[in-house]
Amino acid sequence: MKKVIIIAEAGVNHNGRMDLAKKLIDVAADSGADYVKFQTFKTELAISKNAQKADYQQQNTGNSESQFDMVKKLELGFDQFIELKKYSEVKGIKFLSTGFDLPSMAFLNSLDLDLFKIPSGEITNLPYLRLIGSYNKPIYLSTGMSNLEEIEAALQVLETSGTNRLKISILHANTEYPTPFEDVNLNVLSALKTNFELPIGYSDHTPGIEVPIAAVAMGAEIIEKHFTLDKTMDGPDHVASLEPHELKAMVSAIRHIEKAMGGSIKQASPSEEKNKDIARKSIVALKPIKKGEQLTESNLGVKRPGNGLSPMLWDTILGQKAIKDFDEDELIITNLGIKN
């Protein structure tokens, strides 16, 4: 199995503070994730002053401010993202950020990032898709709230704008924070793989770590998960995020699943090969047998160890004459030229 790409999504859980953003990078690096990801935007270009908050945003931040005002407090400047990218490099973790407007995307392109992550809300944003497509870089496309036709339409825009289709990975997602377990619909992973024949991943917003781990077992090659320093902090996304110890546990579990998925050939593994003779059994003498005596069900038995004749040869051995004297529990041998 390929190594799963794990994106630790810091998002806006820095609450607009650089010191918290750097602490989030520390946590992501310590967890073993491959990337730490933020969100880059100019609030005036991404959100109308008339936009309503989502229900989960209202629950987590109240109704005393608009979505615009809530998000404006979470905005970091371009110079700050340059600093965060450098800090990530020092900490040994790759830096990503999702852009939510065209100038932010142009800025992120100037940072020479490994890839672009398109959030679910932008999958129907034609000018946005055209700009990203023109960069011809690897793309992770989140598909929350969308159907197969909308995904295909986005893929076609990205492709006709200049991105090789084979550079695009499709991430299943559900855009509710937190996502109810009954709405996850993990079986969509196989449907996406079948329909688009592209690498698939999963951007998770459920509580806990079970679902992304299950997604890896179902073939997800990319996992994205929000994390925070503390779920009780003020802000829209903290409640639906993992705390540092949970993020580390998720990464560790995914790395274990990678190893466990292994190959597709059913055979003894290197670690268990040495146990064959110990766990399996052989045909043995149940009691002393004289040379020339007939081998029967009354004087033969099946016992460990398994380095003698296999019990699968039982019917072949019955009725043969003992070629030597056998003591009780001695492995039976014959002159028939058969081996275990």
HELIX and SHEET records of a PDB file:
HELIX    1   1 MET A   18  SER A   31  1                                  14    
HELIX    2   2 THR A   43  ALA A   46  1                                   4    
HELIX    3   3 ASP A   55  THR A   61  1                                   7    
HELIX    4   4 GLN A   67  LYS A   72  1                                   6    
HELIX    5   5 PHE A   78  LYS A   91  1                                  14    
HELIX    6   6 LEU A  102  SER A  110  1                                   9    
HELIX    7   7 SER A  120  GLU A  122  5                                   3    
HELIX    8   8 LEU A  126  SER A  134  1                                   9    
HELIX    9   9 LEU A  148  THR A  160  1                                  13    
HELIX   10  10 ARG A  165  LYS A  167  5                                   3    
HELIX   11  11 PHE A  181  ASP A  183  5                                   3    
HELIX   12  12 VAL A  188  PHE A  196  1                                   9    
HELIX   13  13 GLU A  210  ALA A  217  1                                   8    
HELIX   14  14 PRO A  244  MET A  261  1                                  18    
HELIX   15  15 PRO A  270  GLU A  273  1                                   4    
HELIX   16  16 LYS A  276  ALA A  279  1                                   4    
HELIX   17  17 PRO A  311  LEU A  313  5                                   3    
HELIX   18  18 TRP A  314  ILE A  317  1                                   4    
SHEET    1   A 8 LYS A  94  GLY A  99  0                                        
SHEET    2   A 8 TYR A  35  THR A  40  1                                        
SHEET    3   A 8 ILE A   5  GLY A  11  1                                        
SHEET    4   A 8 ILE A 222  HIS A 226  1                                        
SHEET    5   A 8 ILE A 200  ASP A 204  1                                        
SHEET    6   A 8 ILE A 168  ALA A 173  1                                        
SHEET    7   A 8 ILE A 139  SER A 142  1                                        
SHEET    8   A 8 PHE A 116  ILE A 118  1                                        
SHEET    1   B 2 SER A 282  ALA A 285  0                                        
SHEET    2   B 2 LEU A 300  LYS A 303 -1                                        
END                                                                             
